Amino acid sequence: MKIYTKTGDKGETGLYGGSRISKASARVESYGNIDELNASIGVAKSHIDDEAAIDQLKKIQFDLFTVGSEASTPIDKLFLANGKPRLPLVISDKEIEELENWMDEMETKVEPLQYFILPGGGKAATFLHVARTVCRRAERSLVFLNQSEEVRAELIKYLNRLSDYLFVLARYVSKLHGEPEEYWNPNDRK
């Protein structure tokens, strides 16, 4: 099978469920941002030495494909005519709680937050901060889509929690790699 189909040459793409829409639509923007987030996490992951963190990021990348597949499916197409789910997986509170548990564990190993953190703290942490900002954009694009087309609340909640997770992981990885965090303290302006 060839990778190119030529079906998108006129600026449209197909959604899961069969309908075609403009590539400039809010839905395509949202799942495109989720795809970019997944790639950003892959870059960050390639610079991390901690096996547990790598395993968590692999799970998150898998879950982001799940989020993306649902974001590319209009809510009225989530179920087939016979009532069975169209998608084999959807994000649930279980995945959101998993992120929270991972954060809680990492936060016991870093210093309490006293100042805002500047994006940095070493190569891996910096890439995690970039992924965090891409995650926030993906979240905003799902919220924007939800203003015109319903999106399950779990998707937005998952991305909201994931951006928090990426922030905590950046702090944790800085500590693991022995790289100091950079703080934004208004009293230290040079």
C-alpha atoms as an extended CHARMM CRD file, in Angstrom:
* protein
*
       190  EXT
         1         1  MET       CA              0.0000000000        0.0000000000        0.0000000000  PROA      1               0.0000000000
         2         2  LYS       CA              1.3410000000        3.4430000000       -0.8900000000  PROA      2               0.0000000000
         3         3  ILE       CA              1.6150000000        6.0770000000        1.8430000000  PROA      3               0.0000000000
         4         4  TYR       CA              0.1590000000        8.7900000000       -0.3750000000  PROA      4               0.0000000000
         5         5  THR       CA             -3.4980000000        8.6720000000       -1.3850000000  PROA      5               0.0000000000
         6         6  LYS       CA             -3.8850000000       12.0130000000       -3.2060000000  PROA      6               0.0000000000
         7         7  THR       CA             -7.3060000000       12.3970000000       -1.5460000000  PROA      7               0.0000000000
         8         8  GLY       CA             -6.1410000000       15.4760000000        0.3570000000  PROA      8               0.0000000000
         9         9  ASP       CA             -4.7570000000       17.3590000000       -2.6040000000  PROA      9               0.0000000000
        10        10  LYS       CA             -7.6810000000       19.8110000000       -2.6140000000  PROA      10              0.0000000000
        11        11  GLY       CA             -7.3650000000       20.7760000000        1.0530000000  PROA      11              0.0000000000
        12        12  GLU       CA             -9.7970000000       18.2730000000        2.5280000000  PROA      12              0.0000000000
        13        13  THR       CA             -9.3120000000       15.2280000000        4.6930000000  PROA      13              0.0000000000
        14        14  GLY       CA            -11.4160000000       12.2970000000        5.7980000000  PROA      14              0.0000000000
        15        15  LEU       CA            -12.6000000000       11.8320000000        9.3550000000  PROA      15              0.0000000000
        16        16  TYR       CA            -13.0770000000        8.5770000000       11.1750000000  PROA      16              0.0000000000
        17        17  GLY       CA            -16.6510000000        7.7530000000       10.2950000000  PROA      17              0.0000000000
        18        18  GLY       CA            -16.3820000000        8.7190000000        6.6420000000  PROA      18              0.0000000000
        19        19  SER       CA            -17.1320000000       12.4400000000        6.3220000000  PROA      19              0.0000000000
        20        20  ARG       CA            -14.7140000000       14.8440000000        4.6320000000  PROA      20              0.0000000000
        21        21  ILE       CA            -13.8310000000       18.2830000000        5.9740000000  PROA      21              0.0000000000
        22        22  SER       CA            -11.4630000000       21.1570000000        5.2720000000  PROA      22              0.0000000000
        23        23  LYS       CA             -7.9380000000       20.7930000000        6.5960000000  PROA      23              0.0000000000
        24        24  ALA       CA             -8.4350000000       24.3250000000        7.9780000000  PROA      24              0.0000000000
        25        25  SER       CA            -11.2310000000       23.1680000000       10.3260000000  PROA      25              0.0000000000
        26        26  ALA       CA            -11.0540000000       23.3930000000       14.1100000000  PROA      26              0.0000000000
        27        27  ARG       CA            -11.2370000000       19.5860000000       14.3190000000  PROA      27              0.0000000000
        28        28  VAL       CA             -8.2220000000       19.0410000000       12.0630000000  PROA      28              0.0000000000
        29        29  GLU       CA             -6.3380000000       21.7800000000       13.9340000000  PROA      29              0.0000000000
        30        30  SER       CA             -7.0370000000       20.0280000000       17.2350000000  PROA      30              0.0000000000
        31        31  TYR       CA             -5.8580000000       16.5740000000       16.2420000000  PROA      31              0.0000000000
        32        32  GLY       CA             -2.9090000000       18.0980000000       14.3640000000  PROA      32              0.0000000000
        33        33  ASN       CA             -1.8190000000       19.7870000000       17.5950000000  PROA      33              0.0000000000
        34        34  ILE       CA             -2.1860000000       16.4660000000       19.4250000000  PROA      34              0.0000000000
        35        35  ASP       CA              0.0210000000       14.8230000000       16.7860000000  PROA      35              0.0000000000
        36        36  GLU       CA              2.6200000000       17.5900000000       17.1980000000  PROA      36              0.0000000000
        37        37  LEU       CA              2.4880000000       17.0920000000       20.9640000000  PROA      37              0.0000000000
        38        38  ASN       CA              3.1510000000       13.3850000000       20.5290000000  PROA      38              0.0000000000
        39        39  ALA       CA              6.1840000000       14.1360000000       18.3570000000  PROA      39              0.0000000000
        40        40  SER       CA              7.4520000000       16.7120000000       20.8970000000  PROA      40              0.0000000000
        41        41  ILE       CA              7.2150000000       14.1140000000       23.6420000000  PROA      41              0.0000000000
        42        42  GLY       CA              9.1820000000       11.7230000000       21.4390000000  PROA      42              0.0000000000
        43        43  VAL       CA             11.9800000000       14.2810000000       21.1210000000  PROA      43              0.0000000000
        44        44  ALA       CA             12.0380000000       14.8520000000       24.8870000000  PROA      44              0.0000000000
        45        45  LYS       CA             11.9650000000       11.1130000000       25.5680000000  PROA      45              0.0000000000
        46        46  SER       CA             15.0660000000       10.6020000000       23.4200000000  PROA      46              0.0000000000
        47        47  HSD       CA             17.0490000000       12.7600000000       25.8880000000  PROA      47              0.0000000000
        48        48  ILE       CA             15.9230000000       11.0790000000       29.1310000000  PROA      48              0.0000000000
        49        49  ASP       CA             17.9130000000        8.3600000000       30.8830000000  PROA      49              0.0000000000
        50        50  ASP       CA             15.3390000000        7.3360000000       33.5020000000  PROA      50              0.0000000000
        51        51  GLU       CA             13.6210000000        4.0570000000       32.5810000000  PROA      51              0.0000000000
        52        52  ALA       CA             10.4610000000        4.7630000000       34.6070000000  PROA      52              0.0000000000
        53        53  ALA       CA             10.0380000000        8.1740000000       32.9720000000  PROA      53              0.0000000000
        54        54  ILE       CA             10.5890000000        6.6600000000       29.5300000000  PROA      54              0.0000000000
        55        55  ASP       CA              7.9560000000        3.9930000000       30.2440000000  PROA      55              0.0000000000
        56        56  GLN       CA              5.4970000000        6.6760000000       31.3610000000  PROA      56              0.0000000000
        57        57  LEU       CA              6.1310000000        8.7280000000       28.2270000000  PROA      57              0.0000000000
        58        58  LYS       CA              5.6420000000        5.6580000000       26.0250000000  PROA      58              0.0000000000
        59        59  LYS       CA              2.2630000000        5.0830000000       27.6900000000  PROA      59              0.0000000000
        60        60  ILE       CA              1.3840000000        8.7630000000       27.2230000000  PROA      60              0.0000000000
        61        61  GLN       CA              2.3070000000        8.6110000000       23.5360000000  PROA      61              0.0000000000
        62        62  PHE       CA              0.0220000000        5.5960000000       23.1530000000  PROA      62              0.0000000000
        63        63  ASP       CA             -2.7560000000        7.4740000000       24.9720000000  PROA      63              0.0000000000
        64        64  LEU       CA             -2.2460000000       10.5210000000       22.7440000000  PROA      64              0.0000000000
        65        65  PHE       CA             -2.9960000000        8.3640000000       19.7050000000  PROA      65              0.0000000000
        66        66  THR       CA             -6.2110000000        7.4400000000       21.4930000000  PROA      66              0.0000000000
        67        67  VAL       CA             -6.9750000000       11.1290000000       22.1510000000  PROA      67              0.0000000000
        68        68  GLY       CA             -6.1630000000       11.9900000000       18.5340000000  PROA      68              0.0000000000
        69        69  SER       CA             -8.3740000000        9.2500000000       17.1240000000  PROA      69              0.0000000000
        70        70  GLU       CA            -11.2880000000       10.5080000000       19.1910000000  PROA      70              0.0000000000
        71        71  ALA       CA            -10.5620000000       14.1390000000       18.3060000000  PROA      71              0.0000000000
        72        72  SER       CA            -10.7610000000       13.1330000000       14.6270000000  PROA      72              0.0000000000
        73        73  THR       CA            -14.1570000000       11.4880000000       15.1530000000  PROA      73              0.0000000000
        74        74  PRO       CA            -17.3100000000       13.6090000000       15.4070000000  PROA      74              0.0000000000
        75        75  ILE       CA            -19.1650000000       12.7440000000       18.6050000000  PROA      75              0.0000000000
        76        76  ASP       CA            -22.1910000000       11.4820000000       16.6660000000  PROA      76              0.0000000000
        77        77  LYS       CA            -19.9020000000        8.9430000000       14.9440000000  PROA      77              0.0000000000
        78        78  LEU       CA            -18.4040000000        7.4830000000       18.1600000000  PROA      78              0.0000000000
        79        79  PHE       CA            -20.9440000000        4.6510000000       18.0210000000  PROA      79              0.0000000000
        80        80  LEU       CA            -21.9260000000        2.4760000000       15.0770000000  PROA      80              0.0000000000
        81        81  ALA       CA            -25.5520000000        2.0000000000       14.0370000000  PROA      81              0.0000000000
        82        82  ASN       CA            -25.6380000000       -1.2460000000       16.0410000000  PROA      82              0.0000000000
        83        83  GLY       CA            -24.6480000000        0.6600000000       19.2070000000  PROA      83              0.0000000000
        84        84  LYS       CA            -21.0860000000       -0.6840000000       19.4150000000  PROA      84              0.0000000000
        85        85  PRO       CA            -18.2300000000        1.7980000000       19.8920000000  PROA      85              0.0000000000
        86        86  ARG       CA            -16.4730000000        2.7920000000       16.6630000000  PROA      86              0.0000000000
        87        87  LEU       CA            -13.1690000000        3.3090000000       18.4920000000  PROA      87              0.0000000000
        88        88  PRO       CA            -11.4760000000        0.4100000000       20.2910000000  PROA      88              0.0000000000
        89        89  LEU       CA            -10.2440000000        2.7330000000       23.0680000000  PROA      89              0.0000000000
        90        90  VAL       CA            -11.1950000000        6.0620000000       24.6080000000  PROA      90              0.0000000000
        91        91  ILE       CA             -9.5500000000        8.1190000000       27.3330000000  PROA      91              0.0000000000
        92        92  SER       CA            -11.1810000000        7.7410000000       30.7300000000  PROA      92              0.0000000000
        93        93  ASP       CA            -10.6840000000        8.9310000000       34.2820000000  PROA      93              0.0000000000
        94        94  LYS       CA             -8.2810000000        5.9850000000       34.7160000000  PROA      94              0.0000000000
        95        95  GLU       CA             -5.6620000000        7.5940000000       32.4330000000  PROA      95              0.0000000000
        96        96  ILE       CA             -6.1660000000       10.9850000000       34.0890000000  PROA      96              0.0000000000
        97        97  GLU       CA             -5.6630000000        9.4780000000       37.5460000000  PROA      97              0.0000000000
        98        98  GLU       CA             -2.5550000000        7.6860000000       36.2920000000  PROA      98              0.0000000000
        99        99  LEU       CA             -1.0210000000       11.0560000000       35.3610000000  PROA      99              0.0000000000
       100       100  GLU       CA             -1.9480000000       12.4270000000       38.7940000000  PROA      100             0.0000000000
       101       101  ASN       CA             -0.3460000000        9.4560000000       40.5560000000  PROA      101             0.0000000000
       102       102  TRP       CA              2.8580000000        9.8220000000       38.5520000000  PROA      102             0.0000000000
       103       103  MET       CA              2.9790000000       13.5320000000       39.3990000000  PROA      103             0.0000000000
       104       104  ASP       CA              2.3810000000       12.8880000000       43.0960000000  PROA      104             0.0000000000
       105       105  GLU       CA              5.2750000000       10.4180000000       43.1500000000  PROA      105             0.0000000000
       106       106  MET       CA              7.6820000000       12.7670000000       41.3490000000  PROA      106             0.0000000000
       107       107  GLU       CA              6.7400000000       15.7570000000       43.4850000000  PROA      107             0.0000000000
       108       108  THR       CA              8.0250000000       13.9210000000       46.5810000000  PROA      108             0.0000000000
       109       109  LYS       CA             11.4760000000       13.9180000000       44.9380000000  PROA      109             0.0000000000
       110       110  VAL       CA             11.8200000000       17.5840000000       43.9350000000  PROA      110             0.0000000000
       111       111  GLU       CA             12.1290000000       20.7500000000       45.9750000000  PROA      111             0.0000000000
       112       112  PRO       CA              8.8860000000       22.5670000000       46.7940000000  PROA      112             0.0000000000
       113       113  LEU       CA              8.0650000000       25.1900000000       44.2090000000  PROA      113             0.0000000000
       114       114  GLN       CA              8.9210000000       28.7040000000       45.4460000000  PROA      114             0.0000000000
       115       115  TYR       CA              9.2090000000       30.6360000000       42.1870000000  PROA      115             0.0000000000
       116       116  PHE       CA              8.0610000000       30.3160000000       38.6250000000  PROA      116             0.0000000000
       117       117  ILE       CA             10.3670000000       28.0650000000       36.6270000000  PROA      117             0.0000000000
       118       118  LEU       CA             11.9260000000       29.3740000000       33.4250000000  PROA      118             0.0000000000
       119       119  PRO       CA             11.8660000000       26.7990000000       30.6130000000  PROA      119             0.0000000000
       120       120  GLY       CA             15.2870000000       25.1850000000       30.8290000000  PROA      120             0.0000000000
       121       121  GLY       CA             17.1800000000       23.0520000000       33.2980000000  PROA      121             0.0000000000
       122       122  GLY       CA             19.0630000000       20.9330000000       30.7840000000  PROA      122             0.0000000000
       123       123  LYS       CA             18.3220000000       19.5430000000       27.3410000000  PROA      123             0.0000000000
       124       124  ALA       CA             15.7330000000       16.9230000000       28.3660000000  PROA      124             0.0000000000
       125       125  ALA       CA             13.9160000000       19.3270000000       30.7030000000  PROA      125             0.0000000000
       126       126  THR       CA             13.8820000000       22.0400000000       28.0410000000  PROA      126             0.0000000000
       127       127  PHE       CA             12.3070000000       19.6780000000       25.5060000000  PROA      127             0.0000000000
       128       128  LEU       CA              9.7240000000       18.6940000000       28.1380000000  PROA      128             0.0000000000
       129       129  HSD       CA              8.8800000000       22.3840000000       28.6320000000  PROA      129             0.0000000000
       130       130  VAL       CA              8.4140000000       22.7270000000       24.8640000000  PROA      130             0.0000000000
       131       131  ALA       CA              6.1250000000       19.6680000000       24.9190000000  PROA      131             0.0000000000
       132       132  ARG       CA              4.2080000000       21.2730000000       27.8010000000  PROA      132             0.0000000000
       133       133  THR       CA              3.5380000000       24.4100000000       25.7620000000  PROA      133             0.0000000000
       134       134  VAL       CA              2.4630000000       22.3320000000       22.7570000000  PROA      134             0.0000000000
       135       135  CYS       CA              0.1620000000       20.4270000000       25.1230000000  PROA      135             0.0000000000
       136       136  ARG       CA             -1.4230000000       23.6830000000       26.2770000000  PROA      136             0.0000000000
       137       137  ARG       CA             -2.0150000000       24.6480000000       22.6410000000  PROA      137             0.0000000000
       138       138  ALA       CA             -3.5750000000       21.2390000000       21.9410000000  PROA      138             0.0000000000
       139       139  GLU       CA             -5.8170000000       21.7180000000       24.9630000000  PROA      139             0.0000000000
       140       140  ARG       CA             -6.8620000000       25.2020000000       23.7990000000  PROA      140             0.0000000000
       141       141  SER       CA             -7.6520000000       23.8720000000       20.3360000000  PROA      141             0.0000000000
       142       142  LEU       CA             -9.9020000000       21.1570000000       21.8030000000  PROA      142             0.0000000000
       143       143  VAL       CA            -11.6590000000       23.7730000000       23.9380000000  PROA      143             0.0000000000
       144       144  PHE       CA            -12.1230000000       25.8870000000       20.8010000000  PROA      144             0.0000000000
       145       145  LEU       CA            -13.5190000000       22.8870000000       18.9010000000  PROA      145             0.0000000000
       146       146  ASN       CA            -15.8630000000       22.1920000000       21.8210000000  PROA      146             0.0000000000
       147       147  GLN       CA            -17.4420000000       25.6340000000       21.3260000000  PROA      147             0.0000000000
       148       148  SER       CA            -18.8900000000       24.5100000000       17.9960000000  PROA      148             0.0000000000
       149       149  GLU       CA            -18.8380000000       20.7030000000       18.1560000000  PROA      149             0.0000000000
       150       150  GLU       CA            -19.1350000000       18.6490000000       21.3200000000  PROA      150             0.0000000000
       151       151  VAL       CA            -15.9480000000       17.0470000000       22.6190000000  PROA      151             0.0000000000
       152       152  ARG       CA            -15.9700000000       14.5950000000       25.5040000000  PROA      152             0.0000000000
       153       153  ALA       CA            -14.8040000000       16.3740000000       28.6630000000  PROA      153             0.0000000000
       154       154  GLU       CA            -12.2790000000       13.6170000000       29.4170000000  PROA      154             0.0000000000
       155       155  LEU       CA            -10.1710000000       14.6400000000       26.4090000000  PROA      155             0.0000000000
       156       156  ILE       CA             -9.8070000000       18.2160000000       27.5830000000  PROA      156             0.0000000000
       157       157  LYS       CA             -9.2100000000       17.1070000000       31.1590000000  PROA      157             0.0000000000
       158       158  TYR       CA             -6.5310000000       14.6330000000       30.0330000000  PROA      158             0.0000000000
       159       159  LEU       CA             -4.5900000000       17.2880000000       28.1280000000  PROA      159             0.0000000000
       160       160  ASN       CA             -4.9230000000       19.7150000000       31.0340000000  PROA      160             0.0000000000
       161       161  ARG       CA             -3.4590000000       17.1560000000       33.4070000000  PROA      161             0.0000000000
       162       162  LEU       CA             -0.8080000000       16.1040000000       30.8930000000  PROA      162             0.0000000000
       163       163  SER       CA              0.5840000000       19.6400000000       30.6920000000  PROA      163             0.0000000000
       164       164  ASP       CA              0.9170000000       19.6290000000       34.4890000000  PROA      164             0.0000000000
       165       165  TYR       CA              2.6250000000       16.2320000000       34.2960000000  PROA      165             0.0000000000
       166       166  LEU       CA              5.1190000000       17.4960000000       31.7030000000  PROA      166             0.0000000000
       167       167  PHE       CA              5.9740000000       20.4470000000       33.9650000000  PROA      167             0.0000000000
       168       168  VAL       CA              6.5880000000       18.1700000000       36.9580000000  PROA      168             0.0000000000
       169       169  LEU       CA              8.5580000000       15.7070000000       34.8340000000  PROA      169             0.0000000000
       170       170  ALA       CA             10.7770000000       18.5450000000       33.5510000000  PROA      170             0.0000000000
       171       171  ARG       CA             11.5750000000       19.4680000000       37.1610000000  PROA      171             0.0000000000
       172       172  TYR       CA             12.1750000000       15.8280000000       38.0900000000  PROA      172             0.0000000000
       173       173  VAL       CA             14.4500000000       15.1830000000       35.0880000000  PROA      173             0.0000000000
       174       174  SER       CA             16.4700000000       18.3180000000       35.8950000000  PROA      174             0.0000000000
       175       175  LYS       CA             17.0780000000       16.9230000000       39.3420000000  PROA      175             0.0000000000
       176       176  LEU       CA             17.9250000000       13.4260000000       38.0300000000  PROA      176             0.0000000000
       177       177  HSD       CA             20.4510000000       14.8610000000       35.5910000000  PROA      177             0.0000000000
       178       178  GLY       CA             21.9390000000       17.1890000000       38.2130000000  PROA      178             0.0000000000
       179       179  GLU       CA             21.0360000000       20.2560000000       36.1560000000  PROA      179             0.0000000000
       180       180  PRO       CA             19.8480000000       23.3270000000       38.0680000000  PROA      180             0.0000000000
       181       181  GLU       CA             16.4430000000       24.8280000000       37.4250000000  PROA      181             0.0000000000
       182       182  GLU       CA             16.2500000000       28.4500000000       36.4310000000  PROA      182             0.0000000000
       183       183  TYR       CA             13.7950000000       30.5700000000       38.4020000000  PROA      183             0.0000000000
       184       184  TRP       CA             11.8420000000       33.6670000000       37.5230000000  PROA      184             0.0000000000
       185       185  ASN       CA             12.1780000000       35.8360000000       40.5760000000  PROA      185             0.0000000000
       186       186  PRO       CA             11.1640000000       39.4610000000       39.9030000000  PROA      186             0.0000000000
       187       187  ASN       CA             13.5880000000       40.5990000000       42.6150000000  PROA      187             0.0000000000
       188       188  ASP       CA             16.5760000000       39.1400000000       40.7060000000  PROA      188             0.0000000000
       189       189  ARG       CA             16.2020000000       41.1440000000       37.5070000000  PROA      189             0.0000000000
       190       190  LYS       CA             19.5700000000       42.2360000000       36.1640000000  PROA      190             0.0000000000
